Amino acid sequence: MNFTKMHGAGNDYVYVNCFEEKLNCDLSALAVKVSDRHFGIGSDGLILIEPSSIAPAKMRMFNSDGSEAEMCGNGLRCVAKFVYDHGIHSESEFDLETACGLKRVKLNVEGSSVDSVTINMGQPILEAEQIPSGFQQSPVVNQKIEVLESEFLVTCLSMGNPHCVVFVDQLSDELVEGFGPEIEKHEYFPAKTNVEFVEVLSKTHLRQRTWERGAGETLACGTGASAVCVAGVLTDRTERKVKISLSGGDLNLDWRESDGSVYMTGPAVEIYSGTWLVA
């Protein structure tokens, strides 16, 4: 199997061009194997770039634990770059198909390759039941949740996948690694959830660490950054346009009043290509 390793702000995946590769195997098991950082290629998961009947290409993604996810913002930026750089599509603005619908991408091309990508991440889903979550009120803003005998105020929403945003005074390993996995599988989240711990530096600048559902802590999470942008506005902590600094780099977010959609801009980097030999 030929593959390409790419990352968006450090959120790295193994990409397979399914216009050329035919994968007749257990994809969940393959994702676990290639993601292993000691015995595999090493990544946060596996992303397939597939043909689509409604767009130039379709993204299908699997977390490092083998679970299939609905959406990945950093992953989609890299798919957009791959589609353009490898000649699958020649326009600089187009739709890509995902498990949660079409997403519009706009490419910033430097020379002959894509440097960064802006994605219309769509409108946030704020209804508690549709996130899904067990909270009774909608939107879920500054609601109490108990974890390991500690209490947090959380703001929850979906960007095509569920997110739980926790604003804190100061980020720490104890918060992310200790409480992240517990909130991920909390009874309030029937489909589990991604968890964002956020430190507000100013009205337009935040620092974020993410415990991703099915992957653990990652260096960046695009849908998570989108959720944080929305949560910052809902809790009156930030402006609608913010820079979010993640462990792997910065993303720029804009929750536009004009159409209610969140726009995310960030890098997309191709690292190397290779051949996977392990059955």
Secondary structure as the mmCIF struct_conf table of DSSP 4:
data_model
#
loop_
_struct_conf.conf_type_id
_struct_conf.id
_struct_conf.beg_label_comp_id
_struct_conf.beg_label_asym_id
_struct_conf.beg_label_seq_id
_struct_conf.end_label_comp_id
_struct_conf.end_label_asym_id
_struct_conf.end_label_seq_id
STRN STRN1 ASN A 2 GLY A 8
TURN_TY1_P TURN_TY1_P1 ALA A 9 GLY A 10
STRN STRN2 ASN A 11 ASN A 17
TURN_TY1_P TURN_TY1_P2 CYS A 18 GLU A 20
BEND BEND1 CYS A 25 CYS A 25
HELX_RH_AL_P HELX_RH_AL_P1 LEU A 27 SER A 35
TURN_TY1_P TURN_TY1_P3 ARG A 37 PHE A 39
BEND BEND2 GLY A 40 ILE A 41
BEND BEND3 ASP A 44 ASP A 44
STRN STRN3 GLY A 45 GLU A 50
BEND BEND4 SER A 53 PRO A 56
STRN STRN4 LYS A 58 ASN A 63
TURN_TY1_P TURN_TY1_P4 SER A 64 ASP A 65
BEND BEND5 GLY A 66 GLY A 66
STRN STRN5 GLU A 68 ALA A 69
BEND BEND6 GLU A 70 GLU A 70
HELX_RH_AL_P HELX_RH_AL_P2 GLY A 73 ASP A 85
TURN_TY1_P TURN_TY1_P5 HIS A 86 GLY A 87
BEND BEND7 ILE A 88 ILE A 88
BEND BEND8 SER A 92 SER A 92
STRN STRN6 GLU A 93 THR A 98
TURN_TY1_P TURN_TY1_P6 ALA A 99 CYS A 100
STRN STRN7 GLY A 101 GLU A 110
TURN_TY1_P TURN_TY1_P7 GLY A 111 SER A 112
STRN STRN8 SER A 113 ASN A 120
HELX_LH_PP_P HELX_LH_PP_P1 GLN A 123 PRO A 124
STRN STRN9 ILE A 125 ILE A 125
HELX_RH_3T_P HELX_RH_3T_P1 ALA A 128 GLN A 130
TURN_TY1_P TURN_TY1_P8 ILE A 131 PRO A 132
BEND BEND9 GLN A 136 PRO A 139
STRN STRN10 VAL A 140 VAL A 147
TURN_TY1_P TURN_TY1_P9 LEU A 148 GLU A 149
STRN STRN11 SER A 150 SER A 158
BEND BEND10 MET A 159 ASN A 161
STRN STRN12 PRO A 162 PHE A 167
BEND BEND11 ASP A 169 GLN A 170
HELX_RH_AL_P HELX_RH_AL_P3 ASP A 173 ASP A 173
HELX_RH_PI_P HELX_RH_PI_P1 GLU A 174 PHE A 179
HELX_RH_AL_P HELX_RH_AL_P4 GLY A 180 GLU A 184
TURN_TY1_P TURN_TY1_P10 LYS A 185 LYS A 185
TURN_TY1_P TURN_TY1_P11 GLU A 187 TYR A 188
TURN_TY1_P TURN_TY1_P12 PRO A 190 ALA A 191
STRN STRN13 ASN A 194 SER A 202
TURN_TY1_P TURN_TY1_P13 LYS A 203 THR A 204
STRN STRN14 HIS A 205 GLU A 212
TURN_TY1_P TURN_TY1_P14 ARG A 213 ALA A 215
STRN STRN15 GLY A 216 THR A 218
BEND BEND12 LEU A 219 LEU A 219
HELX_RH_AL_P HELX_RH_AL_P5 GLY A 222 LEU A 234
TURN_TY1_P TURN_TY1_P15 THR A 235 ASP A 236
BEND BEND13 ARG A 237 THR A 238
BEND BEND14 ARG A 240 ARG A 240
STRN STRN16 LYS A 241 LEU A 246
TURN_TY1_P TURN_TY1_P16 SER A 247 GLY A 248
STRN STRN17 GLY A 249 TRP A 255
TURN_TY1_P TURN_TY1_P17 GLU A 257 ASP A 259
BEND BEND15 GLY A 260 GLY A 260
STRN STRN18 VAL A 262 PRO A 267
STRN STRN19 VAL A 269 THR A 275
#
